[in-house]
Amino acid sequence: MYLKIINLVNTYGQCDYKSLDMLKIVTGSAFYSADNTSCVLEYNDEFSPHDEVIEISNEEYESYRPKIKNTISLDERVSEVEKILNDMLLGGI
């Protein structure tokens, strides 16, 4: 199934995937808006109802992808954060 999450970033600046199990998100399927307020993704299970998690059709998912395709993926974000932390904590080692 395909989902859209709105109000993705919480008050602490962290991504809040609401009631979703991160392990059930299809790897590489999440695309984030440039302002990080929303994302669309493919999910491998049922989910607990939540006002900010909306089931969308495959067509809707595909229509969002071109709009936000050029933003970086979650894996790329993690890699960038790791580099920044290494630079901060280890002096770039």
N, C-alpha and C positions, 0 to 999 in steps of 0.2 A: 504494500500500500504506500501511497505517497502522502506526505504531511507537510504542512506549512506551520512554522512556529513564529508567532508575533511577539513583540516585546521580549526579544531574545536576551538582551543584556539586563542583568539585575542592578540594583542600586550600588553594588560593590564593583561594578564593571566586569562581572563574570558572566559567561554564557549560562543561561538557565534553560535546560532542556525540558523543563516542567516535569511531567510524570513519565518521561520516556527512559527506557533502559538503553544506555549508550552502546551496549554490546549488540543490540538488535538493529542499530542503524547500519545500513549497507555501506561498507567502506567506499569512500570516494563519491558517494551520492549526494552529500550535503553541499549546498551552495548558499553562500551568505551574501546578504545585501551589502553594498559599499559602506553603509552607515551602521552595520551590525544590528539593525533593529529586527530583522527577520531572516529566516532561512527556509529552504525547501530541502526535503530529503526523502529517501526511500527507507521504509521501516519494515522489519521482518516479523511483526507480531501485532496482536491487538494492543490497544493502549487505553489507559484510564482516561475518561472524559476530562477535558480541561478547556476552559474558555479561550486559551491562547494557543491551542494545538488544533489545527483544522485539517481534516482529511480532504485531499484534493485529488482530482483525476490525473491520470497519466498525461493527458493533453495539457492540463493546467501546469503540471510539473515541467513539462517540456517548454511551455511558453514562458515560464519564469527563468529557466536556465540561460537563454541568450541575454536576458536583462542583467543577470548577475554572474555570468560565466567567467568574467575576467577577474573576479575577486579571488583571493587565495583560498585554497582548500584547508580543511582542519589539519591535515598532516603537514602542510607547508607552514601553517601558523605555529604548530608545536615545534617544528624545526627552528623557526625564527626565534621563538621564545627561548629555546634551549641555547641558541647562539648568544642571545642577549644575556642570559643568566651566566653562561660560561665567561663572557667578557666581564660581567660585573663581579662575579665571585672568584674567578681564577685569573683575571687579568688577560683574557684572550687565549689562554692555553688550550 
